Amino acid sequence: MAMDEQNIIEKKINRDSERNQILELDTRGRVTIPSSLRSRYGIDPEDDKEYWIELSIDSIEVREPANRGDE
């Protein structure tokens, strides 16, 4: 076993209410993990750890600006 593999801890999310989230994409293509999940599972993006989140995408909703085409 490699040295790095000894420090990997996998936390499974079993609650459907936590697994099924609607996440908004920012202008740089990033999504924010809700603070309730971050605190429950000890995710702190400012610590020295590296986090990998498995994300399954079921659908994508695209919203056009309300005033588009009204010029």
C-alpha positions in Angstrom: 0.0 0.0 0.0 1.4 3.4 -1.0 2.0 6.0 1.7 -0.7 8.4 0.3 -3.4 5.7 0.3 -3.1 5.3 4.1 -4.5 8.8 4.7 -7.6 8.5 2.5 -10.9 8.5 4.3 -14.1 7.9 2.3 -17.3 9.2 3.8 -20.5 7.8 2.2 -23.6 10.0 2.1 -26.7 7.9 2.6 -29.5 10.4 3.1 -31.4 11.1 -0.1 -32.0 14.7 1.1 -28.3 15.2 1.3 -27.4 13.3 -1.9 -30.0 15.1 -4.1 -29.0 18.8 -4.1 -29.6 21.5 -6.6 -26.2 23.2 -7.0 -25.6 26.5 -8.9 -22.6 26.9 -11.2 -20.7 30.1 -10.8 -19.1 32.1 -13.6 -15.9 30.2 -13.3 -17.6 26.8 -13.6 -17.5 25.9 -9.9 -20.3 24.6 -7.7 -20.5 25.2 -3.9 -21.2 22.3 -1.6 -23.9 23.4 0.8 -22.7 24.5 4.3 -24.9 22.0 6.0 -23.1 19.1 4.2 -19.7 20.7 4.8 -20.2 21.0 8.5 -21.9 17.5 8.9 -19.0 15.7 7.1 -16.1 17.9 8.3 -15.3 19.5 4.9 -13.2 22.6 5.4 -11.8 24.0 2.1 -9.4 26.1 4.0 -7.6 23.3 5.8 -4.5 21.5 4.3 -6.6 18.5 3.1 -7.5 17.8 -0.5 -11.2 17.0 -1.1 -12.7 15.1 -4.0 -16.5 15.0 -4.3 -18.2 12.5 -6.5 -21.0 14.3 -8.4 -23.7 12.7 -10.6 -25.5 15.0 -12.9 -29.1 14.0 -13.7 -30.2 17.2 -15.5 -29.1 20.8 -16.2 -31.4 23.8 -16.1 -30.3 26.9 -18.1 -32.0 30.2 -17.3 -31.9 33.0 -19.8 -31.8 36.6 -18.4 -35.4 38.0 -18.1 -34.8 41.0 -20.3 -33.2 39.1 -23.2 -34.8 40.0 -26.5 -36.7 42.9 -25.1 -34.3 45.5 -26.4 
